[in-house]
Amino acid sequence: MKSPRREIRLKGGYTTNILYECDEFLLAEKPAGLPVHETKDPNRKDFTRLLASYLHLPDLRTANRLDLGTSGIVLLGKNPDKNKEIDSLLADADKEYIFLCSGIPDWKEKRFECFLKDGNKEVQMVRSGGKKAITEFTILSQHPDENCSFGLAKILTGRRHQIRVMLRELGHAVLGDPVYSHSETETEEKRMYLHSFRLCFTDFQGQKQWVETDIPKEFSTRVGKPLSVPNQTK
């Protein structure tokens, strides 16, 4: 049974929205700046443990991972016996992110394919020895006064730092990206402007589900005007 969307307040002053919930899993909205799961520091708060504590779900498991500075949809399994099915559901889902990037691209739509190889802190584009990564980018609005653009990224593969590396390579790094932007002004940004916005999947009853968040207020504040994303075509 699917439950209605609800907002909850976690320890540490964090707020999240439960966007979708059924017996096997839930979709929740991770705040920017909060690790998605436990780190090497056992005293550092993380999203999964805070949520598990609030919901009294000790077996809650993160199925997809978001970077520290990325906010948005996280899929979490509630039943360990369904881990394989949940991972399969996620692999087959359509995943879309929104972003603010530096500058004004000279294209509106672009499909970017490359091979990525994990490093320590950075992911590198390579010609061999990496994993295939594919993203479809769409610029939704341009903001010359702020020297930035608002866009949508549909990831067809789920590589670490995939969107961030590709936008850097295209010459339009994610605003506030502490790793892949080389602009001195990036340290002045209030956050990294990358957000997991929409997830489209087939549930365990065979029904198609479209789940999306609101656009974070910081995005509209940064460009000084309201932003919008076209509806998903069903």
Residue pairs with C-beta under 8 A, 6 or more apart in sequence:
1 22
1 23
2 20
2 21
2 22
2 203
3 18
3 20
3 21
3 22
5 17
5 18
5 19
5 20
6 17
6 18
7 15
7 16
7 17
7 18
8 15
8 16
8 17
8 18
8 54
9 15
10 16
10 50
10 51
10 54
11 45
11 50
11 53
11 54
12 45
12 50
14 31
14 34
14 45
14 47
14 50
15 31
16 28
16 29
16 30
16 31
16 47
16 51
17 28
17 29
17 213
18 26
18 27
18 28
19 27
19 28
19 29
19 73
19 211
19 212
19 213
20 26
20 27
20 209
20 211
21 27
22 203
22 204
23 78
23 79
24 77
24 78
24 79
24 82
24 85
24 86
24 204
25 63
25 75
25 76
25 77
25 78
25 79
25 82
25 86
25 89
26 75
26 76
26 78
27 73
27 74
27 75
27 76
27 199
27 211
28 47
28 51
28 73
28 74
28 76
29 71
29 72
29 73
29 74
29 213
30 36
30 47
30 66
30 70
30 71
30 72
30 73
30 74
30 196
31 47
31 71
32 69
32 70
32 71
32 191
32 192
32 195
32 216
33 68
33 69
33 191
34 45
34 46
34 47
34 50
34 68
35 44
35 45
35 46
35 47
35 68
36 46
36 47
36 48
36 62
36 65
36 66
36 68
36 74
37 46
37 47
37 48
37 49
37 62
37 65
38 46
38 48
38 49
39 46
47 62
47 74
48 60
48 61
48 62
48 74
48 76
51 57
51 60
51 76
52 58
52 59
52 60
57 78
59 77
59 78
59 79
59 80
60 76
60 77
60 78
61 76
61 77
61 80
61 83
62 74
62 75
62 76
63 74
63 75
63 76
63 77
63 86
63 87
63 90
64 74
64 75
64 90
64 158
66 72
66 74
66 196
67 161
67 164
67 192
67 194
69 176
69 177
69 178
69 191
69 192
69 194
70 97
70 192
70 194
70 195
70 196
71 191
71 194
71 195
71 196
71 216
72 97
72 195
72 196
72 197
72 213
73 196
73 197
73 198
73 199
73 211
73 212
73 213
74 196
75 86
75 89
75 90
75 199
77 83
77 86
85 204
89 201
89 202
89 203
89 204
90 201
91 158
92 201
92 202
93 199
93 200
93 201
93 202
94 154
94 198
94 199
94 200
94 201
95 154
95 155
95 158
95 196
95 198
95 199
96 152
96 153
96 154
96 155
96 197
96 198
96 199
96 200
97 152
97 153
97 154
97 155
97 163
97 194
97 195
97 196
97 197
98 140
98 150
98 151
98 152
98 153
98 194
98 195
98 197
98 215
98 219
98 229
99 150
99 151
99 152
99 153
99 163
99 167
99 174
99 175
99 193
99 194
99 195
100 148
100 149
100 150
100 151
100 174
100 175
100 193
100 219
100 222
100 223
101 148
101 149
101 151
101 167
101 172
101 173
101 174
101 175
101 193
102 147
102 148
102 172
102 173
102 174
102 175
102 181
102 183
103 147
103 148
103 149
103 171
103 172
104 142
104 144
104 147
104 149
105 139
105 149
105 170
105 171
105 172
107 139
108 138
108 139
109 136
109 137
109 138
109 139
110 136
110 137
110 170
111 134
111 135
111 136
111 137
112 134
112 135
112 136
112 137
112 166
112 169
112 170
113 132
113 133
113 134
114 125
114 130
114 132
114 133
114 165
114 166
114 169
115 125
115 126
115 127
115 128
115 129
115 130
115 131
115 132
115 133
116 123
116 124
116 125
116 126
116 130
116 131
116 133
116 159
116 160
116 161
116 162
116 165
117 123
117 124
117 125
117 126
117 129
117 130
117 131
118 160
121 179
122 161
122 179
122 180
123 159
123 160
123 161
123 162
123 164
123 165
124 130
124 165
125 165
125 169
131 157
131 159
132 157
133 157
133 159
133 162
133 165
133 166
134 155
134 156
134 157
135 153
135 154
135 155
135 156
135 157
135 162
135 163
135 166
136 153
136 154
136 156
137 151
137 152
137 153
137 166
137 167
137 170
138 151
138 152
138 153
138 154
139 149
139 150
139 151
140 150
140 151
140 152
140 227
140 228
140 229
140 230
141 149
141 150
141 223
141 227
142 149
142 150
143 149
143 150
143 223
143 224
143 225
145 224
146 222
146 223
146 224
148 175
148 222
148 223
149 172
150 219
150 223
150 227
152 197
152 229
153 163
155 162
155 163
161 179
161 180
163 174
163 194
164 173
164 174
164 177
164 179
164 180
164 194
165 180
167 173
167 174
167 180
168 174
168 177
168 180
168 181
173 180
173 181
173 182
173 183
173 186
174 180
174 181
174 192
174 193
174 194
175 181
175 186
175 189
175 192
175 193
175 222
176 186
176 189
176 190
176 191
176 192
176 193
177 186
177 192
177 194
178 186
178 187
178 192
190 218
190 222
191 218
193 218
193 219
193 222
195 213
195 215
195 216
195 219
196 213
197 212
197 213
197 215
197 229
198 210
198 211
198 212
198 213
198 229
198 232
199 210
199 211
199 212
200 208
200 209
200 210
200 211
200 232
201 208
201 209
201 211
202 208
202 209
203 209
208 234
210 232
210 234
212 229
212 232
215 227
215 228
215 229
219 227
220 226
220 227
